Amino acid sequence: WAQMVGAKVAEVASTLQRFGIDGRLAEQKVMQLSAGQKRRCALACLVVRRAELWLLDEPHAGLDATARDEIDAIIREACAAGATVLIASHELERARGLATRSVSVVAGRVVS
């Protein structure tokens, strides 16, 4: 995967380690990972690729408080590095805490 995206293997390994995907876990197929591990792996891919646009659907769903805070820190780092991050979330207060702008949609209509 590192070669496909033009990244160095060492950079991928260190990023995965930072996201808690290392050792035996890093050797598993993504399908074998838990929901939280898959989410961390996907975010690690965005970091390694230095993606300019992040589209995140319910990034905090199914995570414990510590993992949610870790995801928030990663999102803040991406924004500080110049990425645009679009988050769809039912956790409005958490999402608004990360946002510079927010839009609320209820029953398919923009309400704020």
Rosetta blueprint (number, residue, H / E / L):
1 W L
2 A L
3 Q L
4 M L
5 V L
6 G L
7 A L
8 K L
9 V H
10 A H
11 E H
12 V H
13 A H
14 S H
15 T H
16 L H
17 Q H
18 R H
19 F L
20 G L
21 I L
22 D L
23 G L
24 R H
25 L H
26 A H
27 E H
28 Q L
29 K L
30 V H
31 M H
32 Q H
33 L L
34 S L
35 A H
36 G H
37 Q H
38 K H
39 R H
40 R H
41 C H
42 A H
43 L H
44 A H
45 C H
46 L H
47 V H
48 V H
49 R H
50 R L
51 A L
52 E L
53 L E
54 W E
55 L E
56 L E
57 D E
58 E L
59 P L
60 H L
61 A L
62 G L
63 L L
64 D L
65 A H
66 T H
67 A H
68 R H
69 D H
70 E H
71 I H
72 D H
73 A H
74 I H
75 I H
76 R H
77 E H
78 A H
79 C H
80 A H
81 A L
82 G L
83 A L
84 T E
85 V E
86 L E
87 I E
88 A E
89 S L
90 H L
91 E L
92 L H
93 E H
94 R H
95 A H
96 R H
97 G H
98 L H
99 A L
100 T L
101 R L
102 S L
103 V L
104 S L
105 V E
106 V E
107 A L
108 G L
109 R E
110 V E
111 V L
112 S L
